């Protein structure tokens, strides 16, 4: 089974139609090693209008297939959720790391569970964004 068929099956599992834009967007995100900025998504999927793209992204967020990985500056970055996420709960126990040199945004999975409690509040989701130099930029600077 090719990647496109797997994406279609996954969308159907999540009770979504496998529309061409959903399949193309998920294919783009799955082929990227890091989160993808909205401007790159828009450029790659220029056969679709902005409103359709915006609605598609929101539908995939609502279905816990995609999440916002970063909203720093004027750019929003998107990444795939893990299969552990459901419509009831996003399970993102990872840190979003944005390199201040190359601007790449990565989802960094940590070995320890991230737990935060706030008195008199129910925490449902934690989003942590860290910035600095990524491994590749650090290695380049140290040469």
PyMOL commands that set and color helices and strands:
alter all, ss='L'
color gray80, all
select helices_A, chain A and resi 3-13+20-30+38-44+50-62+135-141
alter helices_A, ss='H'
color red, helices_A
select strands_A, chain A and resi 36-37+66-70+77-80+94-99+105-109+128-132
alter strands_A, ss='S'
color yellow, strands_A
deselect
rebuild
show_as cartoon
